[in-house]
Amino acid sequence: MLEQDFLAFINDNHLFDTTKRVLLAVSGGLDSIVMAELVHRIKQPFAIAHVNFGLRGTDSDADALFVKNKADDYGVPFHLTHFDTAALAAARKVSIQMVARELRYNWFAQLIREQEYTGVATAHHLNDVLETMLFNLTRGTGLAGLHGIARYQDGVARPLLFATRAQLAAFADEQALAYREDSSNADDKYARNRIRHHVVPVLTELNPGLWQTLPHTLERLRAAEVLMQTELTRSWRETTVQQGSQTLLPAATLNGLPEPAFRLAEWLKPFGFTTDQAGKMVECLTKPAGQLFASATHRVMHERAGLVLELLPVPADYEISLPDWSQTPILVPGRFTLTVDVMPRPTRFELSANRAVAYLDADKLQLPLTIRPWQQGDRMRPLGMGGHKLVSDVLNDLKLSRMEREQTAVMVCGHEIAWVIGLRIDHRFRITSETKRIAHFRCDAWQSEPVS
């Protein structure tokens, strides 16, 4: 029965391309092992990827071996990577869960590009959806956070969202499927585990039919969000007036719309403005002009005609210093943000194919570093080359447009170009077998569209 429901869910939602392999993210736990078995049974071509986060000592190594043996049993390609997740999380001063998610999805994206897989599938199920909804609700959320987890988004398919964990466990028992137990799933120090162990049981006691009604609720929430986004896009286009590089939101039009503060908050969210700022913008429309609101990349000015949105001005000759590793993110308004993490070199290390990411030898980088626009005459030694090359020639080789060339920046160490940001690293600062510490840089371009 589960196999039939699985196939129907995949076909109804067009989750897989049967002509290409899909990459399965398999941890070795119940959910991902059931997913791999079901994908195998429907004869969908697939490969298996496993991330060893190094968080549970020998248990993590045993998980990796278990998953490798499972891939061998199926006769499918197996990919394994290792990360010192705890060290990286400590260096970035963020949660281990956040770092682990970023590391695994970046690696999956790399595998998909290199191996030409159709995408990646994860084993999220209906219980995960409910836990995510409740977790988002406690933090504060809109409609997007209430429908939980998307069936397909950004190349990630979630083919088990029709099933509960109890159904997956029953299938595993019926088929005598072996899987690994992660002891951290029982630890209530994690917020999601507390929701799973203490909140969800109360809800199912109040409504024994919760798992039957939840999918219908999710459908209504998704439909409401689609309608909301359609209306936001339509009203943005009808409300705004483009004036060169500026966008005018006329006061009279804005005030005449239902829920103007909500609309404005949703419109301006991609530009970095908060809900509180949007509320104050609407309030100021009844007051004399002159107020100014700023995000990291944009500003909104209250003028007599209404609100004017524009990029923060960026000097053509800006120069930004990075005095120590803790002084990021570095913001270049309207262009990009640059973050850096310094971590010990892991035993096994793989470079990213993503040009927006650079891994450099931290001990070869002499602080302070400088971020500035590239200049005529700048030279570097591109990775893998024996000699130097003009940065202008590097940009020509990449066939960049005039605008892209104008926005290109470099990271300078002393008098040497260490990285043409987002494009090429310098060979002299590369990771080698002698590297002890890695500086992981990431460049994120600013979004410029309000709603989709």
N, C-alpha and C positions, 0 to 999 in steps of 0.2 A: 504493500500500500504506500509506504513512504517513497519507494522508488518511483511509483507512478505519479505521485504528487510532485516529486522533485522534477521529473521530466516535464510535467505540465507547467510548473512554475517557470522553468527555464524557457520553454517555448513561448508561453504567453508574454513574457517580458523580454524576449530576444536577448538573453544574457550571453550566449556563447556563439562563436563562429565555428561551425563544425568542420571547416576546411583548414583551420589552424589550431595549434596547441594553445591551451590556456594555462597560465601559471597558477598553481594552487599554493596558497600560503598555509603550510602545515606545521603546526607546533608540536604535534604528537598527542595532543589532548583529545578528549571525546569528540568535540565538535568537528575539528579538522580531519580526524580520521574517518568519521562518517561521511564527510564531504568527499574525501578522496575515493572512498569505496563506491559512493553513488555515481560520481563522475566516471569511474572505471566501468561500472555496470552499464551505463548508457552509451559506452564506447566513444566518448568524447576524447579527442587527443589532448594530452595534458603533460605537464612537467611539475615537479615539486620543488618548492623553495623553503628553506628552514633558516631561521636566524638564531644563532646562539648568543644571547645577550650577556652571558657570563655572570648571571645574578644568583645562581643556585649551585655553584661549584660543580661537583662531579655529577649532580643530577642534570645540570644543563648539558654536559657532555653526553650523558646517557640518552637524553632526549634526542640529541642530534644523531646519534648512532641508530636509535630506534627508527627515526624518520627515514634515514638513508636506507636501512634494510627494507622498509616498507616500499620505497621507490624501486629498489632492486626487485622486490617481489612483483611489482606491477610492470617492470621493464621500461620505466620512463626516466627521462633525464632528471638529475638531482643537483640542486644548487645549495651550497652552504656558505654562510659568512659568519664571522665572529666580531663582536663589538665589546669594548670595555664600557658598558653603558653607565655604570655607577660613576666611573671617573669622569666621563663626559658630562653627566648631569651635574656633578659637583662643580666642574669647571664653569659650566654655564649658569649655575645657580637656579636651575629649574628642576621640575619633578622628573624622576626616572621614567614614569609612564609617558610623559611628553616627549622626552628624548628618544625612547624606544620606538614610539610611533613614527617619528620623523625619520629615524635611521632605517626602519624596515621599509617604509613606503618609498624612500629615495632609492634604496637598493632594488626594490621590485621594479621601479621605473627604469633603472639602468638595465636590468635583465630583459625587460620587455623590448627596449631599444636594440640591445645587442643581439638577442636571440629571435627577434621578430615574433614574439608571442602576441596573441590577440588581446591580452589583458591579464589581470590578476583576479583571482577569486578568493574571498575570505569566508570564514565559516560563522559569521554572525547569524544569530537566529532570533526568534521572536522574543525570548527573554531578554536578550541584549537590547532590543528595541525599547522595551518597557523600561529597563534600567537607565538607558540613555535619556529617555523622555523625563523620567523622574529626576535624574541628576541635573539635566538642563533646567528643569523647572525650579529646582532649589537655588540655582545660580542666577536665575532671571533669563527669560528667553522670549522670542517671538514665535510665530507659526513654524518657522524652519526648525527650531529646536524641539518643537512638540511632536513632529512626525518621526523623530528618532533617526533612523539610519536608512539611507536611500538604497533601493534595490540595485541601482547602477549609477555610478557617478565618477567622472574623471578617470575612466578606464578600470575602475574597480567594480567587479560584480559580486553580489552577495546572494548566492543561490539557495541559502537555507532560511531565508527570512519568512517563509511560510510555516516553519515548524517550531515547536517548543523544545526546550532542552530535554524534557521528559520523553518526547517522541524520539529524539535522537538516541537517548539512553536505551529505550526499549528496542530500537533497531539494532544497536550495538550488541545488546544481550542476545537477541534472536539469532544474529549472525556470528556470535562468538568473536567479535572484533576486539583485539587487544589495543589498549591505548595507555598513555602515560597520565598520571595524576600530578597536577601542579599544586604543591602544598600552599603556595601563596594565595590560592583561591579561597582558602579558609580563613585568611588573616583579615580581621575586621579593621585593621589600621587603614585599609584602602576604602575610600568613600563608596565606590561601586559595590564592594563586598558587603558593606553595612546595609545598603539598599537591598541587595540580593537576599541577605540572610534575615533581615528584620522587617523590611517594609513590604516587599512583594508578598510574603506569606500572609500578612494581614489583609492586603488587597484581595488576594484570591479567596480568603476566608469570607470577606464581605460579599464578593461576587464570584462564586464558583465557575461561572461562565466567562470569566475575564478573557481567557485565551481565545474564545470564540468571538467575543465582541471587539477585541482589540484591533484585528485587521480591518474591520469596518470603520472603526474610529480613525485609523491611520489613513484610509482612503479619503474620508471626508476632510481631514486636515490637509492632505496633499492637494485635494481639489481646491480648497479654500486658498491655499498658498499660490497655486497657479493663477487663480482669478485675481488675487491681490497683486501679484507681480505684473500681470497683464495690465491692470489698471494703473499701477505705478509707472510703468513704461509709457503708456498712452498719455497720462497726465503730465509726465515730465516733458514729453515732446511738445505737448500743446501749451504748456505753461512757460517754458524757457525761451529766451531770445538770445541767439548767439551774436556777440558783438566783438568780432575779431577773436582774440584769445580769451575774452571774458564771456561768462554766461550770466545773463540777467534773469532773475526771478521777480517779475513785477509784483509789487505789494498788493495791488488791487486784485489781481488774478489769484495770487496765493491765498489771500484772506477769504476769497469767495469759494474756496474748495472745502469739502468736508474733511475734518481731521488734518488741518494744515501742518501741525507740529509733527504728527506721525509720518505724513508723506515726506516732509523735509528731512526728518531723521533717516528714513530709508534711502532717500535720494543721495544724501551726503555721506552715508556710511562708508562707501568705497573711497571717499576722499579723506577719511580719517577723522571726521567730526563725530562727536558723541551725541547721544539722545538729549542730554542736558543742554548742550550747546544749541541744538536745533530748537528746543523749547524757548530758549532765551532769544534766539533770532526772531521767532514769531512774535514774542512779546515786544521786542524793540520796534516792530513795524508801526506801533501806535505812538512812538516817541520820536523826538527830533533825530535826524540822521547823524551818523558819525561813529556808531559802534563798530568795532572790528573783532572778528573771531578768527582764530588760526588753528590749524592742525599742523602736523609735522611737514606737510607738503603743500597745503593750500590755505587760502584765506577767503573769508566772506566779509564784505564791507556793506554796511547799511547805508545806502544812498537814498536820495529823495524818491527815485523811481522804484526802489525795492532793494533786493539783496543781489550783490554782484560777487560771483565766484570766479577765482582765478588762481593760477599757480603762484606759490611764493616766488618772488624774483630770485634768481641765482646769478651771482656775479660771474662774469666770464673768466675771471682770474682767481677764483676761490682757492684756498689752500687750507686743508683741515688736518690737524695733527692728531695722531693716536699715541698718547704718551705712555699708556700701559694697557695690558690686555683687558682690563675691566671697563675701559671707556668706550664700549659700544652698546647699542648700535650707533653708527655714524650716519647722520642724515644729510643727504645732498638733496634739498627740496626740489621736487618735480623731476628728479632723475632716478635716484636709487637710495636704498639703505644698505649699509654694510655691517654685518655682525661677525664676530670672531669668537671661537672657543679654542682653548689650549688644553691638550690632553696628552697623556703618555702614549707612546706609539704602541698599538696592539701587536700581539704576536703575528697575527695575520692581518694584512692591510690591503685594501683594494681602492684604487683611485676612482673617483666619480667621473662619468662621461659628461656630466652636466657642466657646461662652461661657466655657469653662474657660481660654481663651487670651486674653491682652490684649497689644496692641502700643501702647506709649505713647512719647511723645517724651522720650528720656532726659535731654535738656538742660533740659527744663521741670520735671523731678522734682528737688526739692531734698532731698539726703540730710541726715540720716537719715530714712528712711521708717518709718512705724509701722503694725503690723498689730494690730488690736484688734476686739472685737465691735462691731457697729453699736449706736448709742444713740439713744434718743428725742431728736428735735431735730436729728439729723444732716441736713445738706442737701447736695445735689450738683446738677450741671448735666448731665443725661444726654446722651449723644452725640446730636448733631443738634438739640437743643433750645436755644432762645434764653434761657430763664429757668431758675431753680433749682427744685428739687423735693425734698420730704422723702424721705429714704431709706425711711421707713415706707410712703409712698405708692408708691414704686417696687416694694417687696415686695408690696404689696396688688395692684398691677397684674399682677404675675407669678403671683398666686394661689398663693403658697407656703403650705405647711402650717405649723402652729405649730412643729413640730420643725425644719423647714427655716429658718424665721425665726430661731429661737433659735441656730442654728448659723452664721448668716450673719456674715461678717466684712468689714471694710473696710480698705483701704490708704490711709493718711493722709499727705499731703505738706504739711508746715507745719500749717495749720489747715484744709486743703481735702481733701475726699474725692476721691482720684484714681481709685479703682476699688472698686465693691462686688464683692468677689472672687467670680468665677465667674458674675457676673450682668450688670453694667453698668459701662462706663468713663465717666469724666467728659469732657465735650466740650473742656475747657480743656487737657487733656493728650493730645489726639488727634494722630495722624500727619498732617502737612500737607506741602505741596511744599517748605516751608522746613526740614523736619526733616533733621538731619544724622546723628543716632544714634538707634537704636530700642532701647527696653527691651522685651524679649520675656518676658512673665510667663506661667507655666503653673501651674495649680492642679490637683492630683490628689487626689481623695477617697481615703480609706483603705478598703481592702477589709475586709469583715467576715465573709466566709464561708470556712470552712476548705478544703473540697473540694467538687467538683461531681459 
